[in-house]
């Protein structure tokens, strides 16, 4: 038998392994990669503008997020209601409430006339939304773990002055604001809205107050409500008749009781011209009440306007 020798044997092995050799398996071809195509041109979807206001009252820069109604530029003669939203930062309640306001003002929904939405972003919520408590006041037991966050509490007087002397004038000077001014506040912001209603009622003529934190300072604001209502005089002040909407969900005995008590006190001392709506929304909780309550409030406010032919 023929012996190929070591060199020939090596050559034969290479030949058998070589591509195209009899019995050899060719490696699979790599699939060609699809050609990348440039993404189609896009543009920002803008729902609002952010304005930075240097506050002399608060000695800090504050952000206002402002959404104008559809058709604002096309109707230069028209003036619009202004909705002032507390907790109105982009990462707070502004973005989703902007959708609710837009939805409520659609012609086929018609719960709200076209309106300007002004969201007031927070810098120190505990400070701005709470009034100065009595000396020695201690937070409720369920909040004491967060006592550090309340160390700056008690600055609502300054914040209300900021609303009155800086925010409202800024809006009036730069936008076509009508006479209707709506204040919306929930939770601690609901406490602030209640304080404004009692102490500075003429700043706004419509109030939407949801789940107010009336427990603050051992309920002192609620206890003082009859005196404040008597002092301010119901139905007085500039800007037309005030409308007050109060709502609370299934949020525990204390908050439900306090909100009902506030509604009862306002009802007892309101003038014949003032409209009050109270709603208990048992399907909602402290986190979910904002949208259904606001939409309901808009419907009540707008229904009254429709009756007047506005």
C-alpha positions as CSV (number, residue, x, y, z in Angstrom):
1,X,0.0,0.0,0.0
2,X,1.2,3.4,-0.9
3,X,2.4,5.5,2.1
4,X,2.0,9.2,1.4
5,X,4.5,10.2,4.0
6,X,4.2,12.9,6.6
7,X,4.2,15.8,4.3
8,X,1.6,14.4,2.0
9,X,-0.5,13.4,4.9
10,X,-0.5,16.9,6.2
11,X,-1.3,18.3,2.8
12,X,-4.2,15.8,2.5
13,X,-5.6,16.8,5.9
14,X,-5.5,20.5,4.9
15,X,-7.1,19.7,1.6
16,X,-10.0,17.9,3.3
17,X,-10.5,20.8,5.6
18,X,-10.2,23.4,2.9
19,X,-13.3,25.3,1.7
20,X,-14.8,23.6,-1.3
21,X,-13.1,20.3,-0.7
22,X,-15.2,17.3,-1.2
23,X,-17.3,16.7,1.9
24,X,-16.4,20.0,3.5
25,X,-19.1,22.1,5.0
26,X,-19.0,25.8,4.0
27,X,-19.5,28.2,6.8
28,X,-22.9,30.0,6.8
29,X,-22.9,33.4,5.3
30,X,-23.6,36.3,7.7
31,X,-26.9,37.9,7.0
32,X,-26.5,41.4,5.7
33,X,-27.6,44.1,8.2
34,X,-30.5,46.2,7.1
35,X,-29.6,49.7,6.1
36,X,-30.3,52.2,8.9
37,X,-32.6,55.0,8.0
38,X,-32.7,58.4,9.5
39,X,-35.7,58.9,11.9
40,X,-38.4,61.2,10.5
41,X,-38.2,64.8,11.4
42,X,-39.9,65.6,14.7
43,X,-40.8,68.7,16.7
44,X,-41.6,69.3,20.4
45,X,-45.2,68.8,21.6
46,X,-45.6,71.9,23.8
47,X,-48.6,72.1,26.1
48,X,-47.4,75.0,28.3
49,X,-44.7,77.6,29.0
50,X,-42.6,77.9,32.2
51,X,-42.0,81.4,33.5
52,X,-39.4,82.2,36.3
53,X,-40.6,84.9,38.5
54,X,-38.2,86.5,40.9
55,X,-40.3,87.0,44.1
56,X,-39.5,89.9,46.3
57,X,-41.9,88.7,48.9
58,X,-40.4,85.2,49.2
59,X,-36.9,86.2,48.2
60,X,-36.5,83.4,45.8
61,X,-37.2,82.4,42.2
62,X,-40.5,80.7,41.6
63,X,-41.8,78.9,38.6
64,X,-45.2,79.4,37.0
65,X,-46.3,76.8,34.4
66,X,-48.9,78.4,32.2
67,X,-51.2,76.7,29.6
68,X,-53.2,78.9,27.3
69,X,-56.5,77.7,25.9
70,X,-56.9,76.5,22.3
71,X,-57.5,79.5,20.0
72,X,-56.0,82.0,22.3
73,X,-53.8,83.6,19.6
74,X,-56.7,83.6,17.1
75,X,-59.1,85.5,19.3
76,X,-57.2,88.6,20.6
77,X,-60.4,90.2,21.8
78,X,-61.3,87.4,24.2
79,X,-60.6,87.2,27.9
80,X,-60.5,84.0,29.8
81,X,-61.1,82.6,33.3
82,X,-57.8,81.9,35.1
83,X,-57.4,78.7,37.1
84,X,-54.6,78.9,39.7
85,X,-53.4,75.4,40.6
86,X,-51.5,75.0,43.8
87,X,-48.9,72.1,43.7
88,X,-48.6,73.2,40.1
89,X,-45.1,72.0,39.3
90,X,-44.3,69.8,36.3
91,X,-43.5,66.8,38.5
92,X,-46.5,67.7,40.7
93,X,-50.1,68.1,39.5
94,X,-49.7,70.5,36.5
95,X,-49.2,68.1,33.6
96,X,-52.1,65.8,34.4
97,X,-54.4,68.6,35.4
98,X,-53.6,70.4,32.1
99,X,-55.1,67.4,30.4
100,X,-58.2,67.5,32.7
101,X,-58.7,71.3,32.0
102,X,-58.3,70.7,28.2
103,X,-60.8,67.8,28.4
104,X,-63.3,69.8,30.4
105,X,-63.2,72.6,27.9
106,X,-63.8,70.5,24.7
107,X,-67.0,71.7,23.0
108,X,-68.5,68.2,23.2
109,X,-67.7,68.0,27.0
110,X,-68.5,71.6,27.9
111,X,-67.8,71.5,31.6
112,X,-65.6,74.5,31.5
113,X,-65.2,77.5,29.2
114,X,-61.7,77.9,27.6
115,X,-59.4,78.9,30.5
116,X,-55.9,79.9,31.3
117,X,-54.2,77.4,33.7
118,X,-51.5,78.7,36.0
119,X,-49.6,76.1,37.9
120,X,-47.6,77.4,40.9
121,X,-44.6,75.1,41.5
122,X,-43.5,74.4,45.0
123,X,-40.1,75.1,46.5
124,X,-41.0,74.4,50.1
125,X,-44.5,73.0,50.3
126,X,-44.6,72.5,54.1
127,X,-43.6,76.1,54.6
128,X,-45.9,77.8,52.1
129,X,-49.1,75.7,52.7
130,X,-49.2,76.0,56.5
131,X,-49.8,78.9,58.8
132,X,-47.8,79.4,61.9
133,X,-48.9,76.9,64.6
134,X,-49.4,77.6,68.3
135,X,-46.2,77.5,70.4
136,X,-45.5,73.9,71.4
137,X,-47.6,72.4,68.7
138,X,-46.6,68.7,68.0
139,X,-47.5,66.9,64.8
140,X,-50.0,64.1,65.0
141,X,-48.4,60.7,65.9
142,X,-48.9,59.4,62.4
143,X,-46.7,62.3,61.0
144,X,-44.0,62.5,63.7
145,X,-41.6,60.3,61.6
146,X,-41.6,63.2,59.1
147,X,-41.2,66.0,61.6
148,X,-37.9,67.1,59.9
149,X,-39.9,68.0,56.8
150,X,-42.1,70.3,58.8
151,X,-39.3,72.3,60.4
152,X,-39.9,75.2,58.1
153,X,-43.7,75.2,58.4
154,X,-45.7,78.3,59.1
155,X,-45.1,80.6,56.1
156,X,-48.5,80.8,54.5
157,X,-48.9,84.5,55.2
158,X,-46.0,85.3,53.0
159,X,-47.2,82.8,50.3
160,X,-50.6,84.4,50.2
161,X,-49.0,87.8,49.8
162,X,-47.0,86.4,47.0
163,X,-50.2,85.2,45.3
164,X,-51.8,88.6,45.7
165,X,-49.0,91.0,44.9
166,X,-46.9,89.1,42.5
167,X,-48.6,86.1,40.8
168,X,-52.0,87.7,40.0
169,X,-50.4,90.9,38.8
170,X,-48.0,89.0,36.6
171,X,-50.9,87.0,35.0
172,X,-53.0,90.2,34.5
173,X,-50.2,92.1,32.9
174,X,-49.1,89.4,30.5
175,X,-52.2,87.5,29.6
176,X,-55.8,88.3,28.8
177,X,-57.2,87.3,32.1
178,X,-61.0,87.7,32.7
179,X,-62.7,88.4,36.0
180,X,-63.2,84.8,37.0
181,X,-60.3,83.5,39.2
182,X,-60.4,79.9,40.4
183,X,-58.1,78.5,43.1
184,X,-57.6,74.7,43.3
185,X,-56.0,73.1,46.3
186,X,-55.9,69.5,47.7
187,X,-54.5,68.2,51.0
188,X,-52.0,70.7,52.4
189,X,-52.8,72.9,49.4
190,X,-56.5,72.5,50.4
191,X,-55.6,73.9,53.8
192,X,-54.0,76.9,52.1
193,X,-57.0,77.4,49.8
194,X,-59.3,77.3,52.9
195,X,-57.1,79.9,54.6
196,X,-57.3,82.1,51.6
197,X,-61.1,81.7,51.5
198,X,-61.5,82.7,55.1
199,X,-58.9,85.4,55.4
200,X,-58.6,86.9,51.9
201,X,-61.8,85.8,50.1
202,X,-61.7,88.5,47.4
203,X,-58.5,87.1,45.9
204,X,-60.5,84.5,44.1
205,X,-64.2,84.2,43.3
206,X,-64.3,80.4,42.8
207,X,-62.7,77.9,45.2
208,X,-62.1,74.2,44.6
209,X,-61.0,72.7,48.0
210,X,-60.4,68.9,48.2
211,X,-59.4,66.9,51.2
212,X,-58.1,69.9,53.1
213,X,-55.5,69.1,55.9
214,X,-57.6,70.8,58.6
215,X,-55.9,68.7,61.2
216,X,-53.0,71.2,61.1
217,X,-52.4,73.0,64.4
218,X,-55.0,70.8,66.2
219,X,-57.7,72.0,63.9
220,X,-57.4,75.7,64.8
221,X,-58.5,77.0,61.4
222,X,-61.7,75.0,61.5
223,X,-62.4,76.2,65.0
224,X,-61.9,79.8,63.9
225,X,-64.0,79.5,60.8
226,X,-67.2,81.0,62.2
227,X,-65.3,84.1,63.3
228,X,-63.5,84.5,60.0
229,X,-66.8,84.1,58.0
230,X,-68.5,86.7,60.1
231,X,-65.5,89.1,59.9
232,X,-65.1,88.9,56.1
233,X,-68.8,88.9,55.3
234,X,-70.1,86.3,52.9
235,X,-70.5,87.3,49.3
236,X,-68.5,90.4,49.7
237,X,-65.3,91.4,47.9
238,X,-64.4,92.1,44.3
239,X,-64.7,89.7,41.4
240,X,-68.4,88.8,41.6
241,X,-70.1,86.1,43.6
242,X,-67.9,83.4,45.0
243,X,-68.6,79.7,44.4
244,X,-67.1,77.2,46.8
245,X,-66.8,73.5,46.0
246,X,-65.7,71.1,48.8
247,X,-65.0,67.4,48.3
248,X,-63.5,64.5,50.3
249,X,-63.1,60.8,49.5
250,X,-62.9,57.8,51.7
251,X,-59.9,59.1,53.5
252,X,-60.4,58.3,57.2
253,X,-62.7,59.6,59.9
254,X,-60.8,62.7,60.8
255,X,-60.4,64.2,57.3
256,X,-64.0,63.2,56.3
257,X,-65.4,64.7,59.5
258,X,-63.4,68.0,59.2
259,X,-64.3,68.6,55.6
260,X,-68.0,68.0,56.3
261,X,-67.8,70.3,59.3
262,X,-66.2,73.1,57.1
263,X,-69.0,72.7,54.5
264,X,-71.6,72.9,57.2
265,X,-70.1,76.1,58.7
266,X,-69.9,77.8,55.3
267,X,-73.4,76.7,54.5
268,X,-74.8,78.2,57.7
269,X,-73.1,81.6,57.3
270,X,-73.1,82.0,53.5
271,X,-75.0,84.8,51.8
272,X,-77.9,84.2,49.5
273,X,-75.7,85.0,46.6
274,X,-73.0,82.5,47.4
275,X,-73.1,79.0,45.9
276,X,-71.7,76.1,47.9
277,X,-71.4,72.5,46.7
278,X,-70.2,69.7,49.0
279,X,-69.5,66.2,47.6
280,X,-68.5,63.0,49.4
281,X,-66.8,60.7,46.9
282,X,-66.6,57.3,48.5
283,X,-64.9,55.6,45.5
284,X,-62.0,58.0,45.7
285,X,-59.0,58.1,48.1
286,X,-56.5,60.8,49.0
287,X,-54.5,60.1,45.9
288,X,-57.3,59.7,43.3
289,X,-59.7,62.4,44.3
290,X,-58.2,65.3,42.3
291,X,-59.5,64.6,38.8
292,X,-63.1,63.6,39.6
293,X,-63.6,66.4,42.1
294,X,-62.1,69.0,39.8
295,X,-64.2,67.9,36.8
296,X,-67.3,68.0,39.0
297,X,-66.4,71.4,40.3
298,X,-66.0,72.7,36.8
299,X,-69.4,71.3,35.8
300,X,-71.1,73.1,38.7
301,X,-69.3,76.4,38.0
302,X,-70.0,76.3,34.3
303,X,-73.6,75.3,34.7
304,X,-74.2,78.5,36.6
305,X,-72.6,80.5,33.8
306,X,-74.7,78.8,31.2
307,X,-77.9,79.8,33.0
308,X,-76.7,83.4,32.8
309,X,-76.2,83.1,29.1
310,X,-72.4,83.5,29.3
